[in-house]
């Protein structure tokens, strides 16, 4: 089990690292008002919580919302 957990941990780290520099596009009229740290996916870890909770950019906030929906649906047994 420890070896499996280690592999899963490494795979997760590689997965989220691949997202780090993913550009996030905004409408041209809005780009000048968009903070720089919103223009790429960045890290999954929030500086506010040290975990994915309390996202500080829209991409991670949307992921948190979608994961919450997924959890809700799974708990209700609709999947």
VEXKOLBA-740959 format. One line per 4 residues: number of its first residue (from 1); for each residue x, y, z of N, C-alpha, C, O, CB. Coordinates in Angstrom, 2 decimals, padded with zeros to 5 digits. Atoms other than C-alpha are relative to their C-alpha. Glycine has a CB too. Layout:
REM VEXKOLBA-740959
NUM	X:Y:Z:X:Y:Z:X:Y:Z:X:Y:Z:X:Y:Z  ...
This chain:
REM VEXKOLBA-740959
1	000.83:-001.19:000.00:000.00:000.00:000.00:000.87:001.26:000.00:000.54:002.24:-000.67:-000.94:000.00:001.21  -000.87:-001.17:-000.03:002.83:002.40:000.77:000.58:000.31:-001.38:000.67:001.48:-001.76:001.14:-000.21:001.00  -000.55:-000.20:001.35:004.33:001.88:-002.70:-001.07:000.57:-000.93:-000.76:001.42:-001.77:000.54:-001.34:-000.57  001.09:-000.52:000.83:000.94:002.52:-004.32:-000.27:001.46:000.34:-000.46:002.28:-000.56:-001.29:-000.84:000.21
5	000.21:-001.40:-000.41:000.45:005.70:-002.29:001.12:000.91:-000.52:000.86:002.04:-000.94:-000.07:000.09:001.54  -001.13:-000.78:000.51:003.92:006.90:-003.29:-000.15:000.24:-001.49:000.07:001.36:-001.96:001.33:-000.73:000.29  000.21:-000.15:001.44:003.18:006.27:-006.97:-001.14:000.99:-000.28:-001.02:001.83:-001.17:-000.31:-001.35:-000.63  001.13:-000.91:000.18:-000.17:008.06:-006.70:000.41:001.43:000.31:000.01:002.36:-000.40:-001.18:-000.41:000.88
9	-000.48:-001.33:-000.37:001.50:011.00:-004.98:000.87:000.60:-001.09:000.71:001.77:-001.45:000.78:-000.07:001.31  -000.88:-000.47:001.07:004.15:011.29:-007.67:-000.80:000.32:-001.26:-000.54:001.32:-001.93:001.08:-001.04:-000.30  000.83:-000.24:001.19:001.55:011.00:-010.44:-000.81:001.29:000.17:-000.93:002.08:-000.77:-000.95:-001.20:-000.25  000.75:-001.22:-000.27:-000.55:013.71:-008.82:000.87:001.25:-000.11:000.45:002.25:-000.69:-000.63:-000.06:001.39
13	-000.93:-001.14:000.08:002.44:016.03:-008.47:000.35:000.29:-001.46:000.40:001.46:-001.85:001.28:-000.29:000.81  -000.32:-000.19:001.42:003.36:015.49:-012.14:-001.20:000.58:-000.74:-001.05:001.46:-001.59:000.43:-001.33:-000.64  001.22:-000.46:000.65:-000.25:016.05:-013.22:-000.22:001.49:000.25:-000.42:002.25:-000.69:-001.21:-000.79:000.51  000.26:-001.41:-000.31:-000.68:019.37:-011.39:001.14:000.90:-000.46:000.90:002.07:-000.77:-000.22:000.18:001.49
17	-001.11:-000.77:000.53:002.78:020.53:-012.43:-000.21:000.29:-001.48:000.13:001.38:-001.96:001.33:-000.75:000.21  000.27:-000.20:001.43:001.74:020.07:-016.06:-001.03:001.11:-000.22:-001.01:001.76:-001.27:-000.51:-001.32:-000.64  001.00:-001.06:000.11:-001.16:022.48:-015.45:000.57:001.38:000.32:-000.01:002.39:-000.07:-001.17:-000.30:000.93  -000.52:-001.25:-000.56:001.04:025.16:-013.86:000.05:001.15:-000.99:-000.45:002.24:-000.68:001.37:-000.23:000.53
21	-000.18:-001.08:000.97:001.84:027.20:-017.00:-001.12:000.08:-001.04:-001.00:000.82:-002.01:001.30:-000.17:-000.70  001.12:-000.02:000.93:-001.46:026.54:-018.78:-000.60:001.41:-000.04:-001.05:001.91:000.99:-001.07:-001.04:000.41  000.56:-001.35:000.06:-002.64:029.94:-020.06:-001.52:000.00:000.12:-002.19:-000.88:-000.40:000.41:000.68:-001.30  001.44:-000.20:-000.14:-006.11:031.12:-019.11:-000.33:001.26:-000.79:000.23:002.33:-000.53:-000.44:000.13:001.52
25	000.31:-001.15:000.85:-007.63:033.42:-021.70:-001.23:000.75:000.50:-002.15:000.17:001.07:-000.22:-000.46:-001.45  001.09:-000.89:-000.36:-009.91:036.35:-021.06:-000.33:000.85:-001.23:000.51:000.98:-002.12:000.37:000.91:001.23  000.32:-000.87:001.13:-011.75:038.63:-023.49:001.01:001.16:-000.09:001.46:001.68:000.93:-001.44:000.55:000.14  -001.01:-001.05:000.20:-009.39:041.22:-025.00:-000.32:001.28:000.76:000.59:001.92:001.29:000.13:000.31:-001.48
29	000.38:-001.23:-000.70:-011.34:044.10:-023.46:000.25:-000.07:001.50:000.37:000.97:002.15:-001.45:000.31:-000.25  -000.15:000.16:-001.44:-010.85:042.67:-019.98:001.43:-000.28:000.45:001.73:-000.16:001.63:-000.88:-001.11:000.47  -001.35:000.46:-000.36:-007.19:041.56:-020.09:000.73:001.01:000.87:001.42:000.61:001.81:000.81:-000.29:-001.24  -000.75:-001.00:-000.78:-005.82:044.84:-018.73:-000.45:000.07:001.47:000.29:000.54:002.33:-000.15:001.38:-000.65
33	000.52:-000.01:-001.38:-008.00:044.46:-015.62:000.21:-001.31:000.74:-000.09:-001.41:001.93:-001.46:000.33:-000.01  -000.18:001.33:-000.59:-007.10:040.82:-014.99:001.37:-000.08:000.69:002.39:000.19:000.05:-000.12:-001.12:-001.09  -001.29:000.14:-000.68:-004.40:040.26:-012.34:000.90:-001.03:-000.69:000.41:-002.01:-001.25:-000.22:-000.39:001.47  -000.97:000.88:000.67:-001.25:038.58:-013.65:-000.14:-001.46:000.46:-000.07:-002.37:-000.35:001.43:000.49:000.26
37	000.06:001.38:-000.49:-001.65:035.53:-011.39:-001.29:-000.72:-000.42:-001.43:-001.91:-000.14:000.10:-000.01:001.52  001.21:000.63:000.53:-005.06:034.84:-012.99:000.22:-000.48:-001.43:-000.61:-001.22:-001.96:-001.18:000.97:000.05  -000.19:000.27:001.43:-003.56:034.51:-016.49:000.61:-001.36:-000.30:000.68:-001.76:-001.46:000.88:001.06:-000.58  -000.44:001.39:000.14:-002.08:031.05:-015.92:-000.67:-000.80:001.11:-001.14:-000.24:002.09:001.56:-000.14:000.07
41	000.64:000.85:-001.00:-003.42:028.09:-014.00:000.70:000.11:001.36:000.04:000.16:002.40:-000.01:-001.45:-000.46  -000.75:-000.11:-001.25:-000.64:028.34:-011.41:000.02:-001.29:000.79:-000.12:-002.38:000.22:-000.58:001.10:000.86  -000.08:001.17:-000.87:-000.37:026.01:-008.48:-001.38:-000.34:000.56:-002.23:000.54:000.71:000.99:000.24:001.14  001.27:000.43:-000.60:-003.22:024.00:-007.02:-000.05:000.37:001.48:-001.13:000.41:002.07:-000.19:-001.53:-000.17
45	-000.06:-000.33:-001.42:-002.06:024.98:-003.53:-000.25:001.50:000.20:000.43:002.33:-000.40:001.38:-000.39:000.61  000.32:-001.39:-000.29:-003.59:028.20:-002.21:000.95:000.56:001.06:001.24:-000.12:002.04:-001.47:000.13:000.46  -000.84:-000.61:-001.04:-001.31:030.60:-000.30:-000.81:000.33:001.27:-000.22:000.57:002.32:000.66:001.27:-000.54  000.84:-000.29:-001.16:-004.27:031.23:002.03:-000.19:-001.19:000.92:-000.32:-001.03:002.13:-001.34:000.49:-000.45
49	000.28:001.19:-000.81:-004.75:027.65:003.17:001.10:-001.05:-000.04:001.13:-001.94:000.80:-001.29:-000.61:-000.47  -001.03:001.02:000.16:-001.71:025.67:001.99:-000.55:-001.28:-000.61:000.14:-002.30:-000.65:000.63:-000.31:001.34  000.66:001.14:000.63:-004.15:023.31:000.27:-000.82:000.53:-001.18:-000.82:001.74:-001.42:-000.92:-000.79:001.03  000.82:-000.50:001.11:-006.49:023.48:-002.75:-001.18:000.87:000.44:-001.78:001.56:-000.38:-000.51:-001.16:-000.80
53	001.12:-000.80:-000.49:-009.13:025.11:-000.55:000.35:001.48:-000.01:001.53:001.83:000.05:-000.41:-000.45:001.42  -000.17:-001.46:000.05:-009.60:028.90:-000.69:000.83:000.43:-001.21:001.84:001.11:-001.08:000.68:000.50:001.29  -000.69:-000.32:001.26:-008.53:029.25:-004.32:000.17:001.51:-000.16:-000.69:002.28:000.26:-000.77:-000.58:-001.20  -000.29:-001.42:000.21:-006.97:032.57:-005.30:-000.04:000.41:-001.47:000.33:001.54:-001.81:001.35:000.34:000.59
57	000.16:-000.36:001.41:-007.61:032.44:-009.04:-001.24:-000.72:-000.55:-001.67:-001.73:000.01:001.28:-000.36:-000.83  001.24:000.58:000.52:-010.66:031.66:-011.19:000.11:-001.47:-000.42:-000.82:-002.24:-000.19:-000.47:000.80:-001.16  -000.13:001.39:000.47:-009.31:028.41:-012.68:-000.12:-000.98:001.16:-000.83:-001.98:001.07:001.35:-000.20:-000.72  000.06:000.89:-001.15:-008.80:026.82:-009.28:-001.34:000.11:000.73:-001.83:-000.89:001.27:001.14:000.30:000.97
61	001.32:-000.15:-000.62:-012.06:028.26:-007.92:-001.04:-000.83:-000.75:-001.91:-001.46:-000.14:-000.42:001.49:000.03  000.93:000.80:000.80:-013.94:026.64:-010.80:000.20:-001.49:000.27:-000.76:-002.24:000.40:000.17:000.30:-001.51  -000.26:001.41:-000.33:-012.21:023.31:-010.12:-000.59:-000.35:001.36:-001.21:-001.41:001.51:001.52:-000.29:-000.01  000.56:000.27:-001.32:-013.17:023.55:-006.44:-001.52:-000.14:-000.07:-002.09:-001.02:000.57:000.39:001.11:000.99
65	001.45:000.05:000.16:-016.78:024.23:-007.43:-000.42:-001.32:-000.66:-001.35:-001.98:-000.21:-000.49:001.19:-000.83  000.35:001.23:000.71:-016.85:021.32:-009.87:000.24:-001.24:000.86:-000.54:-002.19:000.82:000.80:-000.10:-001.29  -000.25:001.14:-000.90:-015.27:018.94:-007.33:-001.09:-000.08:001.08:-001.48:-001.17:001.48:001.40:000.13:000.65  001.08:000.00:-000.99:-017.92:020.02:-004.80:-001.29:-000.56:-000.61:-002.01:-001.32:000.05:-000.25:001.42:000.53
69	001.17:000.57:000.68:-020.67:019.25:-007.34:000.14:-001.51:-000.16:-000.81:-002.25:000.08:-000.19:000.66:-001.37  -000.25:001.43:000.16:-019.10:015.87:-008.07:-000.19:-000.74:001.32:-000.82:-001.80:001.36:001.43:-000.23:-000.53  000.18:000.63:-001.32:-018.94:015.07:-004.36:-001.47:-000.08:000.37:-001.93:-001.11:000.87:000.77:000.78:001.08  001.42:-000.03:-000.33:-022.56:016.09:-003.90:-000.77:-001.07:-000.79:-001.57:-001.81:-000.22:-000.59:001.38:-000.29
73	000.66:001.00:000.83:-023.73:013.95:-006.80:000.36:-001.42:000.42:-000.49:-002.31:000.44:000.35:000.22:-001.47  -000.42:001.33:-000.43:-021.68:010.99:-005.61:-000.68:-000.38:001.32:-001.08:-001.53:001.50:001.54:-000.06:000.16  000.65:000.30:-001.28:-023.13:011.26:-002.11:-001.49:-000.31:-000.18:-002.06:-001.12:000.56:000.17:001.16:000.96  001.40:000.25:000.28:-026.63:011.35:-003.55:-000.24:-001.27:-000.80:-001.38:-001.71:-000.97:-000.58:001.16:-000.72
77	000.10:001.25:000.72:-025.88:008.24:-005.55:-000.52:000.13:-001.41:-001.11:-000.81:-001.95:-000.86:-000.93:000.75  000.50:-000.23:001.35:-026.68:009.73:-008.91:001.01:-000.34:-001.08:000.70:-000.25:-002.27:-000.42:001.42:-000.15  -001.02:000.31:001.02:-023.47:008.71:-010.62:-000.04:-001.46:-000.38:000.74:-001.90:-001.22:001.39:000.35:000.50
